Amino acid sequence: MTARDGDRNDHADSTAMLVELHRAANAVRNHVEQAVLRHRRLTWTGFVVLREVWAAKRLQTRHAAEQAGIAKATLTGVVDTLERRGLVRRLPHPQDGRLVLLELTRRGHRLLRDVLPASQEEEAFALAYLDESQIAVMRDALRQLVVHLDADEAQGRRD
């Protein structure tokens, strides 16, 4: 086997792992959507945005998009839908009129209070086959992956 063949196998293993990561994330997302969110007329993305705004109390739209892992253009459509349903409101930023803050309404707080326990139960079900140490290892590895891809070196590769 040549060095080039070894590189190809290394890439194949990386690709296979990332394919499985993508499949697993989609499987959990679909499970929670079907078991919990669909009954409340929520998409996964809408739920994630609500959860991020709830955690922050008030959140700039650009930070909401980053934390939800979506494009700002996608966030606009999601927030439009959530706003029409009376779950979130847009507020002008007090120091910079160009920026917009998101805040949950009372209805949004009530919905999240009702949905969070059920979603957390289904998320726990999805990972029930793992013990605490396995969950910790996976969580840490995924965090490190995100940090690695957010680093300057990765940014340079994208430019």
ABEGO torsion letter per residue (X at the ends): XBAAAAAAAAAAAAAAAAAAAAAAAAAAAAAAAAAAAAAAGBBAAAAAAAAAAAAAGBBBAAAAAAAAGBBAAAAAAAAAAAAAAGABBBBBBAABAABBBBBBBAAAAAAAAAAAAAAAAAAAAAAAABBAAAAAAAAAAAAAAAAAAABAAAAAAAX
